[in-house]
Amino acid sequence: MNDFQAIADRVEIEALRGEFTDAVMMRDYDRVATLFTEDGALRMPNIPIELEGPEEIRAWGRRVPKVVDFLVQNTHPGLIVLDGDTASGRAYMSEVGRGFDGRGGINYAIYHDRYQRTGDGWKFTERRYEVRYEDSSPLAGSPPRRTAEA
């Protein structure tokens, strides 16, 4: 790969995917919403969730802390296909989490992505979450509980 723009685009798209994971882990759904174009969509058919645009993503994110006790995501790099000011790609995901209702488990999934170059850098036009493996066995562990000093 000798095209410096293509190298820069790939680095920026990988940074976008990393920022998404960081924002979700930090429960910063205002930041998650900024990573999408105005008509961008976050789709999670297995949940089922279909969110269109930053405002729906932001509103959904405000509800997440009320139902999710903890969530740990690990994103693994995948394919990026550049096409001028648009691109597509996949990122591979492993997750562990539990809701306040006690349901939880481990899953492995793929994010199928579409990206758009904007004046503010690369953004998602669509991020579709496809679960490939799910283990809903009760989790043996738990997040560390805060002490009075924390």
C-alpha positions as CSV (number, residue, x, y, z in Angstrom):
1,M,0.0,0.0,0.0
2,N,1.8,3.1,-1.2
3,D,-1.2,5.5,-1.0
4,F,-0.7,7.7,2.1
5,Q,-4.3,8.8,2.0
6,A,-5.5,5.2,2.1
7,I,-3.2,4.5,5.0
8,A,-4.5,7.6,6.8
9,D,-8.1,6.6,6.1
10,R,-7.6,3.2,7.5
11,V,-6.0,4.6,10.7
12,E,-8.9,7.0,11.1
13,I,-11.5,4.4,10.6
14,E,-9.8,2.1,13.1
15,A,-9.7,5.0,15.5
16,L,-13.5,5.6,15.0
17,R,-14.2,1.9,15.8
18,G,-11.9,2.2,18.9
19,E,-13.7,5.3,20.0
20,F,-17.1,3.6,19.7
21,T,-15.9,0.8,22.0
22,D,-14.4,3.3,24.5
23,A,-17.6,5.4,24.6
24,V,-19.8,2.3,25.1
25,M,-17.5,1.0,27.9
26,M,-17.6,4.4,29.5
27,R,-21.4,4.7,29.0
28,D,-20.9,7.9,27.2
29,Y,-23.8,7.7,24.7
30,D,-23.6,11.4,23.9
31,R,-20.2,10.6,22.4
32,V,-21.5,7.4,20.7
33,A,-24.1,9.5,19.0
34,T,-21.4,12.0,17.6
35,L,-19.7,9.1,15.8
36,F,-22.7,8.7,13.4
37,T,-23.7,10.8,10.5
38,E,-27.1,12.6,10.8
39,D,-28.8,9.7,9.0
40,G,-26.6,7.1,10.5
41,A,-28.1,3.9,12.0
42,L,-27.2,1.5,14.8
43,R,-28.9,-1.8,14.3
44,M,-28.9,-4.7,16.7
45,P,-31.4,-7.2,15.3
46,N,-30.9,-9.8,18.1
47,I,-31.9,-7.4,20.8
48,P,-34.0,-6.0,18.7
49,I,-32.9,-2.4,18.4
50,E,-33.1,-0.2,15.3
51,L,-31.8,3.3,15.9
52,E,-31.8,6.0,13.2
53,G,-29.8,9.2,13.7
54,P,-27.8,10.6,16.6
55,E,-30.9,11.6,18.7
56,E,-32.3,8.1,18.8
57,I,-28.9,6.7,19.6
58,R,-28.5,9.3,22.4
59,A,-32.0,8.6,23.8
60,W,-31.4,4.8,23.8
61,G,-28.1,5.3,25.6
62,R,-29.8,7.2,28.4
63,R,-31.8,4.1,29.2
64,V,-28.9,1.6,29.1
65,P,-27.5,2.3,32.6
66,K,-30.9,1.6,34.0
67,V,-31.0,-2.0,32.7
68,V,-27.3,-3.0,32.2
69,D,-25.3,-3.7,35.4
70,F,-22.0,-4.1,33.5
71,L,-20.7,-4.7,30.0
72,V,-17.2,-5.3,28.8
73,Q,-16.5,-5.2,25.1
74,N,-13.3,-6.2,23.3
75,T,-13.2,-5.2,19.6
76,H,-10.8,-6.9,17.3
77,P,-9.8,-5.3,14.0
78,G,-11.3,-6.6,10.8
79,L,-11.7,-5.7,7.2
80,I,-11.8,-2.2,5.8
81,V,-12.7,-1.6,2.1
82,L,-12.1,2.0,1.0
83,D,-14.2,3.5,-1.9
84,G,-13.3,7.2,-2.1
85,D,-15.3,9.1,0.6
86,T,-17.1,6.0,1.7
87,A,-16.0,2.7,3.1
88,S,-17.3,-0.6,4.5
89,G,-15.8,-3.0,7.0
90,R,-16.2,-5.5,9.7
91,A,-15.0,-5.5,13.3
92,Y,-15.1,-8.6,15.5
93,M,-16.4,-8.4,19.0
94,S,-16.4,-10.4,22.2
95,E,-18.5,-9.3,25.1
96,V,-19.5,-10.2,28.6
97,G,-22.2,-8.5,30.5
98,R,-25.2,-8.7,32.8
99,G,-28.4,-6.8,33.2
100,F,-29.9,-5.8,36.5
101,D,-32.5,-8.5,35.9
102,G,-29.7,-11.1,36.3
103,R,-29.6,-12.1,32.7
104,G,-26.2,-12.0,31.1
105,G,-23.6,-14.0,29.4
106,I,-20.9,-14.0,26.9
107,N,-21.2,-13.5,23.1
108,Y,-19.1,-13.2,20.0
109,A,-20.3,-11.0,17.3
110,I,-19.5,-9.0,14.1
111,Y,-20.1,-5.4,13.5
112,H,-20.9,-4.9,9.8
113,D,-20.1,-1.2,9.2
114,R,-20.5,1.5,6.5
115,Y,-18.5,4.7,6.9
116,Q,-18.6,8.2,5.4
117,R,-15.9,10.8,5.2
118,T,-17.3,14.1,6.7
119,G,-15.9,17.5,7.4
120,D,-15.3,16.1,11.0
121,G,-13.6,13.0,9.8
122,W,-14.9,9.5,9.3
123,K,-18.2,8.5,10.8
124,F,-20.6,5.6,10.8
125,T,-23.5,5.6,8.4
126,E,-24.5,2.2,9.6
127,R,-23.3,-0.2,12.3
128,R,-25.1,-3.5,12.3
129,Y,-24.4,-6.0,15.2
130,E,-24.6,-9.7,14.3
131,V,-24.3,-12.2,17.2
132,R,-22.5,-15.3,16.0
133,Y,-22.3,-17.1,19.4
134,E,-24.1,-16.6,22.6
135,D,-23.7,-18.3,26.0
136,S,-26.4,-17.2,28.4
137,S,-25.1,-19.4,31.2
138,P,-25.2,-17.5,34.5
139,L,-21.9,-15.7,35.0
140,A,-19.9,-17.0,37.9
141,G,-18.1,-13.7,38.6
142,S,-19.1,-10.1,39.1
143,P,-17.7,-6.7,38.8
144,P,-15.7,-5.5,41.9
145,R,-17.9,-3.7,44.3
146,R,-16.8,-0.2,45.3
147,T,-15.5,0.3,48.7
148,A,-16.3,3.3,50.9
149,E,-13.0,4.8,49.9
150,A,-13.6,4.6,46.1
